[in-house]
Amino acid sequence: MSVKKYLCGPCFEEKCEIEGVMFCRECDEPLCGHCKLDHAIIKVSKNHKMCDLADVPPQEVKELLKSLITCPNHGKEEVVYSCKYHNVT
């Protein structure tokens, strides 16, 4: 499986197109080597979970998973409970 080109999120905000080397699951964005190091020492993000870019699911899969856990009645909230007998959230 080939890894599609992911640009570093923070660098892209600064108008630079640098290819990412890792992916932050909490921030949901790729990071280049420099930003990855910064991300690991900044207090608010140092405990974020990183993964290899090859392990990032395609955007379509992420959107499908998000739609499955989003409450149909409260669009900005995740489902907390689901009734298996009545098939409702």
CYANA upper distance limits for C-alpha pairs under 8 A (distance plus 0.5 A):
  2 SER  CA     54 ALA  CA      8.22
  3 VAL  CA     53 LEU  CA      7.44
  3 VAL  CA     54 ALA  CA      6.09
  5 LYS  CA     19 GLU  CA      7.32
  5 LYS  CA     20 GLY  CA      8.43
  6 TYR  CA     19 GLU  CA      6.32
  6 TYR  CA     20 GLY  CA      6.10
  6 TYR  CA     30 PRO  CA      6.84
  6 TYR  CA     53 LEU  CA      8.46
  7 LEU  CA     11 CYS  CA      8.40
  7 LEU  CA     12 PHE  CA      7.23
  7 LEU  CA     17 GLU  CA      6.59
  7 LEU  CA     18 ILE  CA      6.06
  7 LEU  CA     19 GLU  CA      4.90
  7 LEU  CA     20 GLY  CA      5.62
  7 LEU  CA     30 PRO  CA      6.89
  7 LEU  CA     31 LEU  CA      7.98
  7 LEU  CA     32 CYS  CA      8.32
  8 CYS  CA     12 PHE  CA      6.42
  8 CYS  CA     17 GLU  CA      7.68
  8 CYS  CA     18 ILE  CA      6.21
  8 CYS  CA     19 GLU  CA      6.11
  8 CYS  CA     20 GLY  CA      5.06
  8 CYS  CA     29 GLU  CA      7.69
  8 CYS  CA     30 PRO  CA      5.42
  8 CYS  CA     31 LEU  CA      4.94
  8 CYS  CA     32 CYS  CA      5.79
  8 CYS  CA     35 CYS  CA      8.42
  9 GLY  CA     13 GLU  CA      6.86
  9 GLY  CA     29 GLU  CA      6.22
  9 GLY  CA     30 PRO  CA      6.28
  9 GLY  CA     31 LEU  CA      6.71
 10 PRO  CA     14 GLU  CA      7.20
 10 PRO  CA     31 LEU  CA      7.79
 10 PRO  CA     35 CYS  CA      7.76
 11 CYS  CA     15 LYS  CA      7.03
 11 CYS  CA     16 CYS  CA      5.69
 11 CYS  CA     17 GLU  CA      7.20
 11 CYS  CA     18 ILE  CA      7.09
 11 CYS  CA     32 CYS  CA      8.48
 11 CYS  CA     35 CYS  CA      8.40
 12 PHE  CA     16 CYS  CA      5.42
 12 PHE  CA     17 GLU  CA      6.09
 12 PHE  CA     18 ILE  CA      7.76
 18 ILE  CA     32 CYS  CA      7.18
 19 GLU  CA     31 LEU  CA      8.30
 19 GLU  CA     32 CYS  CA      6.60
 20 GLY  CA     30 PRO  CA      5.62
 20 GLY  CA     31 LEU  CA      5.11
 20 GLY  CA     32 CYS  CA      4.58
 20 GLY  CA     33 GLY  CA      7.71
 20 GLY  CA     53 LEU  CA      8.40
 21 VAL  CA     30 PRO  CA      7.50
 21 VAL  CA     31 LEU  CA      6.50
 21 VAL  CA     32 CYS  CA      5.60
 21 VAL  CA     33 GLY  CA      6.66
 21 VAL  CA     52 ASP  CA      7.72
 21 VAL  CA     53 LEU  CA      7.16
 22 MET  CA     30 PRO  CA      6.19
 22 MET  CA     31 LEU  CA      5.88
 22 MET  CA     32 CYS  CA      7.22
 22 MET  CA     33 GLY  CA      8.17
 22 MET  CA     36 LYS  CA      7.65
 22 MET  CA     50 MET  CA      7.05
 22 MET  CA     51 CYS  CA      6.40
 22 MET  CA     52 ASP  CA      5.58
 22 MET  CA     53 LEU  CA      5.98
 23 PHE  CA     28 ASP  CA      7.62
 23 PHE  CA     29 GLU  CA      6.23
 23 PHE  CA     30 PRO  CA      4.72
 23 PHE  CA     31 LEU  CA      6.38
 23 PHE  CA     50 MET  CA      5.98
 23 PHE  CA     51 CYS  CA      5.80
 23 PHE  CA     52 ASP  CA      6.60
 23 PHE  CA     53 LEU  CA      6.18
 23 PHE  CA     56 VAL  CA      7.93
 24 CYS  CA     28 ASP  CA      6.09
 24 CYS  CA     29 GLU  CA      6.13
 24 CYS  CA     30 PRO  CA      6.72
 24 CYS  CA     31 LEU  CA      7.68
 24 CYS  CA     48 HIS  CA      7.16
 24 CYS  CA     49 LYS  CA      6.47
 24 CYS  CA     50 MET  CA      5.07
 24 CYS  CA     51 CYS  CA      7.11
 25 ARG  CA     29 GLU  CA      7.61
 25 ARG  CA     48 HIS  CA      7.66
 25 ARG  CA     49 LYS  CA      6.26
 25 ARG  CA     50 MET  CA      6.52
 25 ARG  CA     51 CYS  CA      7.78
 26 GLU  CA     48 HIS  CA      6.50
 26 GLU  CA     49 LYS  CA      7.17
 30 PRO  CA     53 LEU  CA      8.01
 31 LEU  CA     35 CYS  CA      6.11
 31 LEU  CA     36 LYS  CA      5.95
 32 CYS  CA     36 LYS  CA      6.39
 33 GLY  CA     37 LEU  CA      6.92
 34 HIS  CA     38 ASP  CA      6.95
 35 CYS  CA     39 HIS  CA      6.37
 36 LYS  CA     40 ALA  CA      6.73
 37 LEU  CA     41 ILE  CA      7.17
 38 ASP  CA     42 ILE  CA      6.72
 39 HIS  CA     45 SER  CA      6.22
 39 HIS  CA     46 LYS  CA      6.46
 40 ALA  CA     45 SER  CA      6.98
 40 ALA  CA     46 LYS  CA      4.74
 40 ALA  CA     47 ASN  CA      7.77
 40 ALA  CA     48 HIS  CA      8.37
 41 ILE  CA     45 SER  CA      7.94
 41 ILE  CA     46 LYS  CA      5.82
 42 ILE  CA     46 LYS  CA      6.03
 51 CYS  CA     55 ASP  CA      7.10
 51 CYS  CA     56 VAL  CA      8.08
 52 ASP  CA     56 VAL  CA      7.69
 57 PRO  CA     61 VAL  CA      6.70
 57 PRO  CA     62 LYS  CA      6.97
 58 PRO  CA     62 LYS  CA      6.99
 59 GLN  CA     63 GLU  CA      6.65
 60 GLU  CA     64 LEU  CA      6.71
 61 VAL  CA     65 LEU  CA      6.68
 62 LYS  CA     66 LYS  CA      6.64
 63 GLU  CA     67 SER  CA      6.65
 64 LEU  CA     68 LEU  CA      6.86
 65 LEU  CA     69 ILE  CA      7.12
 66 LYS  CA     70 THR  CA      6.63
 69 ILE  CA     78 GLU  CA      5.96
 69 ILE  CA     79 VAL  CA      5.95
 70 THR  CA     74 HIS  CA      8.23
 70 THR  CA     75 GLY  CA      6.67
 70 THR  CA     76 LYS  CA      7.56
 70 THR  CA     77 GLU  CA      6.48
 70 THR  CA     78 GLU  CA      5.00
 70 THR  CA     79 VAL  CA      6.18
 71 CYS  CA     75 GLY  CA      6.08
 71 CYS  CA     76 LYS  CA      7.91
 71 CYS  CA     77 GLU  CA      6.27
 71 CYS  CA     78 GLU  CA      5.87
 71 CYS  CA     79 VAL  CA      5.46
 71 CYS  CA     89 THR  CA      7.55
 79 VAL  CA     89 THR  CA      6.95
 80 VAL  CA     89 THR  CA      8.16
 81 TYR  CA     89 THR  CA      6.29
 82 SER  CA     87 ASN  CA      7.44
 82 SER  CA     88 VAL  CA      6.28
 82 SER  CA     89 THR  CA      4.72
 83 CYS  CA     87 ASN  CA      5.91
 83 CYS  CA     88 VAL  CA      5.92
 83 CYS  CA     89 THR  CA      6.67
 84 LYS  CA     88 VAL  CA      7.91
